[in-house]
Amino acid sequence: MAEVDHQIATWISNNILYIVLALGLIWFLKKNVANLRRRWFAYFMHLFTKEKDAKVEEMKKDLFASMKDVVSQDPVLRKQNSIRILEIGVGTGVNFSHYPDGSKLVVVDPNPHFKSYYNDNRKKFPNIETEEILVTTGEKMDMVPDNSIDVVVMTLVLCSVSGTEEIMKEILRVLVPGGKFYFLEHIREFDTEKHSIRQKIQEFLTGTGLWPFLFDGCCLNRDMLPAIEKAGFSKVNGERFYAPINSFFFQIIKPHLKGTAEK
C-alpha cells in the first residue's frame, strides 16, 4: 500500500503542471460555458428573427388580434385607452409589432445578452412604452406586483423553463382578475401515427442533451397544454397545430400549441 501511495505521489509530483492546467481549464469551462451558450443563443435568435416569415407573422397576428379589445383595470391606463403587458422571455422583442398602440410593456428574460438586440429593436416601436429587461426567470418575478398586469405573453419559452407549474402560478399572481394569458409554443409531436419518426427524433435530441445544449435548455418533447389547463385559469382555449415553418432543419419544431387563458 505504501508503494502505491509513493507511486501516486511521484506521478502527481511529475505532472503537477498539467494537473494545475487541467484544473484551471475545468474551472474556466464551468464558469464560462453557460455564459458562452447564452451569448450564442442570443446571437442566434437575433439572426433567426431578423427576417420575419410572413406566414408566421400572420399566425401571430391572428393569435394576438383580441388583445386590442382588452380593457385595463387600471383607471389611469383605461383613460389612456392603454393596457399593461408583461412578456416573459422577451428575447429580441419579436412580438412588438403585434401589441396595441400605447401599450405599457414590462419584460422579463433570464438571458442578459439579449439586451443590445432588444434595445435596438424597441427603438423601432415608439408607439409602445417598453421598459428595461428584468433579468430573471418567469418562475421568479417577485418584482412584478400582484394583480398589476392586464395581459401576459409567452412565445417559444415554456420549452426551456425549469418549472412550468411555478410560472403558471406567477402568471396568475400578476394578472388582474379577468386578465388574459397568450401563449404560442412548439411542442412534442402529437400525431404519432403520421409523424412517429419526428417524435423519436425529438426524444433523441432532447434525451441526449444535444438540443438543450445548443438552444439554451430548449426541450423538444414537452406538451404544455395539460399544465396550463390545470393551473387554475377560469377559461383556457388551446389548440395544437402545425406551424407554417418552411425550413427543413426546423421541421422538428413544426408541432405547435397556441391559445389564450383567462384568470
Secondary structure, 3 states (H helix, E strand, C coil): CHHHHHHHHHHHHHCHHHHHHHHHHHHHHHHHHHHHHHHHHHHHHHHHHHCCCHHHHHHHHHHHHHHHHCCCCCHHHHHCCCCEEEEECCCCCCCHHHCCCCCEEEEECCCHHHHHHHHHHHCCCCCCEECCCECCCCCCCCCCCCCCEEEEEEECCCCCCCCHHHHHHHHHHHEEEEEEEEEEEECCCCCCCCCHHHHHHHHHHHHCCHHHHHCCCCCCCCCCHHHHHHCCCCEEEEEEEECCCCCCHHHHHCEEEEEEEEC
